[in-house]
Amino acid sequence: MTAGDIVISELLCYATRKFQNVPRDSLRSILATFYTSSEVSAAKETFYRIADELAVDGLPRAVSRRKSDDRTRLETEDIVHLLEVLDERALINRLPKFVAHDPSRLPPYNTSDLDMCMLSLRVAALEERLVSLASQCVASSSVADLKDLDVENDSVGAQATTGKWAELASDLQDGEFTVVSRRRSKPPKSSKPPGSQGPSMHVHHHMLQEQEQKPVATRRCVLRGTRGSDGDTGVSAVPRRLTAFIGRLHIDTTEKDLCDVLSGLGIKEVKCKKLVAKDGKVFRTAAFMVSCSAQSRDLFYNESTWPEGAELRDWVFYDKKSD
């Protein structure tokens, strides 16, 4: 909502006021934790639209994020990144004034209280998620119990007579009894004539608890082979490479410079591709697509490997056909 040079947005009001005196990581965490996903998305859309109206070349373009658990965090990073670019180009003063209409939507703490407040907000978010998961589990369990009850009624309804109860009591005295499977939608076929007596399946008394337990759902997992290449088996694998985006390097950095530095640190099979600006845009810093062998994971994701101020993010591959 705008009125001349005034834009009503509690998130942008807090972000622009605290940008200069709050660490970047803390600012991202506050915005992503305190504000809802819809508030973050609306603020990002408004902020990038205002930045486009400045008519300045080279500003970051708005990236449409897919719906996922990481969407709020990524959109928060987009907002802070645009703030950083505007600050580098001394364009902050050209922005309209962001004001708050609802003071309750401003994080009510100072910089010195960040750690405790962030912990409280994260615990509250975790509790909300656990309550939601618990309600889903209860709902699904109730549906499953109703289905099991219908199955049991279908299986044993025809046998619920005085004679069958008498037979069941006799089996209990002998230490054996009849068990009807809860997971079977139809009673098992029997070769005995309809008038004959006798249980369809006998088990010992100590097996009752085992038979009544429901099967536990198994989780699918991805296994990665570890067997070496000793011996010629005729079957080999192509290990997955680590691929990432590295940005905010000096503009004069070349692919060879970056490859030489990473190889010198012991990272194996390094490949670097410098990213080129498109559509007439101009980069003020250098960015690369970097990949290496998965054996160098620890070095590749170590903060001390990269220059101070550089930013490393996993490279995201999209399926163009599905898009």
Long-range contacts (C-beta under 8 A, 24 or more apart in sequence): 1-101, 2-96, 4-96, 5-96, 5-97, 6-96, 6-97, 6-99, 7-46, 7-50, 7-96, 7-97, 7-98, 7-99, 8-98, 8-99, 8-100, 8-101, 9-42, 9-43, 9-46, 9-47, 9-98, 9-99, 9-100, 10-35, 10-39, 10-100, 10-101, 10-102, 10-105, 10-106, 11-35, 11-39, 11-40, 11-43, 11-79, 11-105, 12-43, 12-46, 12-47, 12-79, 12-98, 13-98, 13-99, 13-100, 13-106, 14-100, 14-106, 14-107, 15-43, 15-79, 15-80, 15-83, 15-98, 16-83, 16-92, 16-95, 16-98, 19-80, 19-83, 19-87, 21-111, 22-111, 22-114, 24-80, 24-84, 26-111, 26-114, 26-118, 27-80, 28-73, 28-76, 28-77, 28-80, 29-118, 30-107, 30-114, 30-118, 31-76, 31-79, 31-80, 32-72, 32-73, 32-76, 33-118, 33-121, 33-122, 33-125, 34-107, 34-121, 35-72, 35-105, 37-71, 37-72, 39-105, 40-72, 40-75, 40-76, 40-79, 41-71, 41-75, 43-79, 44-75, 44-78, 44-79, 47-79, 47-82, 48-78, 48-82, 50-95, 50-96, 51-82, 51-86, 54-91, 54-94, 56-89, 56-91, 57-280, 57-281, 57-282, 58-277, 58-281, 58-282, 58-283, 58-284, 59-85, 59-86, 60-85, 88-284, 144-214, 148-182, 148-183, 151-182, 151-183, 151-184, 151-185, 152-180, 152-182, 154-185, 154-186, 154-187, 155-180, 155-181, 155-184, 155-186, 155-187, 156-180, 163-197, 167-197, 167-198, 167-199, 171-199, 171-202, 172-205, 175-204, 175-205, 176-202, 176-203, 176-204, 176-205, 177-202, 177-203, 177-205, 177-208, 178-202, 179-203, 179-208, 179-211, 181-211, 182-212, 182-214, 183-214, 183-215, 239-293, 239-294, 240-294, 241-269, 241-291, 241-292, 241-293, 241-294, 242-291, 242-292, 242-293, 242-294, 242-296, 242-297, 242-300, 243-289, 243-290, 243-291, 243-314, 243-315, 243-317, 244-289, 244-290, 244-291, 244-300, 244-312, 244-313, 244-314, 244-315, 245-287, 245-288, 245-289, 245-290, 245-312, 245-313, 245-314, 245-315, 246-287, 246-288, 246-290, 246-306, 246-310, 246-311, 246-312, 247-285, 247-286, 247-287, 247-288, 247-310, 247-311, 247-313, 248-285, 248-287, 248-309, 248-310, 248-311, 249-285, 249-286, 249-287, 249-288, 249-307, 249-310, 250-285, 250-286, 251-283, 251-284, 251-285, 251-286, 252-286, 253-286, 253-288, 255-288, 258-288, 258-290, 262-290, 262-292, 262-305, 265-299, 265-305, 266-296, 266-299, 267-292, 267-293, 267-296, 267-299, 267-300, 267-305, 268-292, 268-293, 268-295, 268-296, 269-293, 269-296, 289-315, 291-315
